[in-house]
C-alpha cells in the first residue's frame, strides 16, 4: 500500500480523539503568538488543529489526502508538503504538527525548505520527543528476519532531540519549547525483544515478502518487565512543541 493509499483509507479521520491527543492540540494552540493573523497548517489531516483557528483572519489547512480534507472546515488546499503551491512569506505562521517524523529524507528536507520559504514570521512544529525507533522492530514469522516496521506507510521514520530541533532552520531561531504529555523510556526494550516481544503492524518482510509477523503473547513475564521498566525508566514528554521566529538581522533572542 502506498503512502497516499494509506492516508486515503485511514479510518481515524473525523473520529473522536482521546484526552492525551486533546492535550496535544490544546497546548499546540496555546503557543501561537498573539500578533498572528494568517495561519497555514501543513499536513493538517482532518483539521483537529486547523478547525480551531477560526479567530484568525486567514486560515488554510493543507494536506494531500482528499479524505482527510473532507473534515476540514476552514480554507483548504490539496497538495503535498514537498510541492507547496504558495508564494514566499504568504502566511505569518506555518504549523506542522506531527508531520516531520513521517517523512523520507527527501520529503523532510524539501518540506523544511518550503515551510521556511512561505512563513513570514513564525513556524510551529510538534513531534514525538526522543522516540526510540528500535521499539518499532518487527520479526518475520516466516523466515525469522527482524526488520523495522517504519517501512510501512504511516509509521515514524525519524526521531527528534531538542538539539536537532534547535537546528532545523537557517532563517528562524528556536524561541520557545513546550513539553506535552508524559511517558517514559524503555531501558528493557532489548531484553523484551530477545524474549520474543516485537512490534507488529502490516509491514511486509523485505527478505521473504511475508506479511506474517511473530510476537510473543504479552503475559505475566511481559507485565513484570513492564513494571520494572516503569520504576527504572527515565520520564520524558510524549511530544515537544517548538515555536520558531524569524531572525531579523543579528537580533537573535
C-alpha distance (Angstrom), angle and dihedral (degrees) to the residues before:
residue distance angle dihedral
X1 . . .
X2 3.79 . .
X3 3.79 122.2 .
X4 3.80 91.4 -108.4
X5 3.82 92.1 49.8
X6 3.79 90.0 49.2
X7 3.79 94.0 54.8
X8 3.81 94.4 41.8
X9 3.81 90.3 55.0
X10 3.83 96.4 38.1
X11 3.82 108.7 132.6
X12 3.81 95.8 -154.6
X13 3.80 97.4 72.9
X14 3.79 111.3 116.3
X15 3.80 94.7 4.3
X16 3.80 125.6 131.2
X17 3.81 114.6 -86.6
X18 3.79 126.3 -135.3
X19 3.81 126.6 -116.0
X20 3.79 93.9 -95.9
X21 3.80 91.5 53.8
X22 3.81 90.5 46.5
X23 3.79 88.2 55.2
X24 3.81 90.7 51.8
X25 3.80 92.1 51.4
X26 3.82 94.2 44.6
X27 3.80 94.5 49.1
X28 3.79 92.2 45.2
X29 3.80 89.3 55.0
X30 3.80 91.1 46.9
X31 3.81 94.7 64.3
X32 3.81 94.8 55.3
X33 3.84 106.0 117.3
X34 3.81 118.3 -115.4
X35 3.81 94.9 -123.2
X36 3.82 94.8 63.4
X37 3.81 120.1 112.2
X38 3.83 103.6 161.9
X39 3.83 125.6 49.6
X40 3.78 136.3 177.9
X41 3.80 119.5 -166.8
X42 3.81 107.6 -155.1
X43 3.78 112.8 -156.3
X44 3.80 88.9 13.7
X45 3.80 94.8 167.8
X46 3.79 110.0 -170.2
X47 3.79 93.2 -11.6
X48 3.78 100.7 -100.2
X49 3.81 87.9 149.2
X50 3.82 102.4 23.2
X51 3.81 93.1 52.8
X52 3.81 89.9 59.6
X53 3.81 94.1 56.0
X54 3.80 96.3 81.0
X55 3.82 93.8 124.1
X56 3.80 91.6 69.0
X57 3.81 122.2 89.5
X58 3.80 95.7 -125.3
X59 3.80 126.4 19.8
X60 3.80 128.8 170.4
X61 3.79 130.1 -179.7
X62 3.80 116.3 -153.9
X63 3.79 125.6 -165.1
X64 3.79 137.9 143.1
X65 3.81 93.2 -133.5
X66 3.80 114.3 92.6
X67 3.80 89.1 -166.6
X68 3.81 93.2 55.3
X69 3.80 93.2 45.5
X70 3.79 88.9 57.2
X71 3.83 86.9 76.6
X72 3.80 96.1 47.7
X73 3.81 113.1 106.6
X74 3.80 99.8 -172.3
X75 3.79 129.3 64.2
X76 3.78 110.6 -50.5
X77 3.79 140.5 -162.6
X78 3.80 124.6 -167.7
X79 3.79 105.4 -143.4
X80 3.79 143.8 114.3
X81 3.80 121.2 -96.7
X82 3.81 86.9 -124.1
X83 3.81 93.7 59.8
X84 3.79 107.7 37.8
X85 3.83 110.3 -178.7
X86 3.80 92.1 -148.5
X87 3.80 137.8 112.4
X88 3.79 124.3 -114.1
X89 3.82 114.4 -78.0
X90 3.81 91.3 1.5
X91 3.84 94.5 147.4
X92 3.78 131.0 39.6
X93 3.80 91.6 -142.0
X94 3.78 131.2 30.4
X95 3.83 117.3 -165.7
X96 3.80 123.7 -163.1
X97 3.79 108.7 177.6
X98 3.81 117.9 -178.4
X99 3.80 92.5 -16.2
X100 3.80 111.3 107.3
X101 3.82 96.4 60.1
X102 3.82 89.9 63.7
X103 3.81 98.6 52.8
X104 3.79 130.9 101.9
X105 3.81 117.5 -126.4
X106 3.82 93.0 -94.0
X107 3.81 93.5 44.8
X108 3.79 90.8 46.4
X109 3.79 95.8 53.7
X110 3.81 93.9 42.0
X111 3.82 93.0 48.3
X112 3.80 93.3 50.3
X113 3.80 90.7 47.8
X114 3.80 93.3 50.7
X115 3.81 93.6 44.3
X116 3.79 89.1 54.0
X117 3.80 89.2 48.0
X118 3.81 98.9 52.1
X119 3.83 99.0 37.0
X120 3.79 112.3 91.6
X121 3.80 100.3 -171.5
X122 3.82 115.5 -9.6
X123 3.79 143.9 29.0
X124 3.80 125.2 -168.1
X125 3.79 120.0 -162.9
X126 3.79 128.8 -179.3
X127 3.80 122.9 -172.5
X128 3.82 138.3 157.1
X129 3.79 107.2 -81.9
X130 3.82 118.1 -117.9
X131 3.78 92.5 -27.5
X132 3.80 114.0 -172.3
X133 3.80 106.5 -127.2
X134 3.81 88.1 -168.1
X135 3.78 85.2 75.8
X136 3.82 87.8 69.1
X137 3.81 93.6 63.4
X138 3.82 113.5 133.1
X139 3.82 130.0 -164.9
X140 3.78 122.6 -144.7
X141 3.81 112.4 -125.6
X142 3.81 90.3 -155.0
X143 3.83 105.3 50.3
X144 3.82 102.5 8.0
X145 3.79 94.5 -121.0
X146 3.81 115.7 149.3
X147 3.78 117.0 -141.3
X148 3.78 140.8 162.6
X149 3.77 116.0 -86.0
X150 3.81 87.0 -148.9
X151 3.82 88.8 87.3
X152 3.80 86.7 79.2
X153 3.81 118.5 89.6
X154 3.78 113.0 -101.0
X155 3.81 96.7 28.3
X156 3.80 125.5 116.0
X157 3.79 115.3 -98.1
X158 3.82 102.7 178.6
X159 3.78 139.1 39.1
X160 3.81 129.5 -143.3
X161 3.79 133.4 -143.0
X162 3.79 123.6 -174.3
X163 3.80 89.6 -107.3
X164 3.80 91.2 55.3
X165 3.79 92.3 47.4
X166 3.80 91.6 50.3
X167 3.81 91.1 60.2
X168 3.81 101.8 44.8
X169 3.79 97.0 107.3
X170 3.79 139.4 39.3
X171 3.82 98.1 -159.1
X172 3.79 97.8 40.2
X173 3.79 130.7 56.9
X174 3.80 127.9 -151.9
X175 3.79 105.5 -101.1
X176 3.81 104.6 168.7
X177 3.80 138.8 11.1
X178 3.79 127.8 -161.3
X179 3.80 125.8 -171.6
X180 3.81 116.0 -142.2
X181 3.80 128.5 -163.0
X182 3.79 128.9 -11.7
X183 3.79 130.7 -99.8
X184 3.80 137.0 137.5
X185 3.77 140.2 -121.6
X186 3.80 120.9 -101.5
X187 3.83 108.7 -125.8
X188 3.81 90.9 166.8
X189 3.81 94.7 53.8
X190 3.83 95.8 109.1
X191 3.80 90.9 49.0
X192 3.80 90.7 51.5
X193 3.79 90.6 50.5
X194 3.82 92.3 48.8
X195 3.80 87.2 54.1
X196 3.79 90.5 52.8
X197 3.81 103.3 -96.9
X198 3.79 106.3 136.4
X199 3.79 137.0 164.0
X200 3.80 115.1 -99.3
X201 3.78 132.7 -155.9
X202 3.82 135.6 131.6
X203 3.81 96.6 -77.6
X204 3.81 116.8 135.9
X205 3.80 120.5 -124.7
X206 3.84 108.4 -106.7
X207 3.83 91.2 -146.3
X208 3.81 105.6 49.5
X209 3.80 102.4 8.5
X210 3.79 95.2 -122.3
X211 3.80 120.0 143.7
X212 3.82 92.1 -159.0
X213 3.79 111.7 111.0
X214 3.78 132.0 -165.4
X215 3.78 124.1 -136.1
X216 3.77 128.2 152.8
X217 3.81 116.8 -118.3
X218 3.80 109.7 -96.5
X219 3.78 100.3 -116.8
X220 3.81 134.5 145.5
X221 3.82 95.9 -47.2
X222 3.78 91.8 53.9
X223 3.82 91.4 47.7
X224 3.81 91.3 51.5
X225 3.81 91.7 49.7
X226 3.78 90.8 47.4
X227 3.80 90.2 51.1
X228 3.80 92.0 51.4
X229 3.78 89.1 45.5
X230 3.80 92.3 56.4
X231 3.82 90.0 53.5
X232 3.81 98.7 48.5
X233 3.80 100.7 29.3
X234 3.78 124.7 107.5
X235 3.81 112.1 -112.2
X236 3.78 115.8 -127.9
X237 3.81 142.3 160.1
X238 3.79 120.4 -85.1
X239 3.80 91.8 -139.5
X240 3.76 137.8 10.6
X241 3.81 124.2 -147.2
X242 3.79 119.0 -154.7
X243 3.78 128.6 -165.8
X244 3.80 115.8 -158.0
X245 3.80 125.9 -168.4
X246 3.77 128.4 -162.9
X247 3.80 117.4 -97.3
X248 3.81 109.5 -121.1
X249 3.76 110.3 -160.6
X250 3.81 108.7 -51.5
X251 3.80 94.4 -33.0
X252 3.80 101.8 118.8
X253 3.79 114.1 160.5
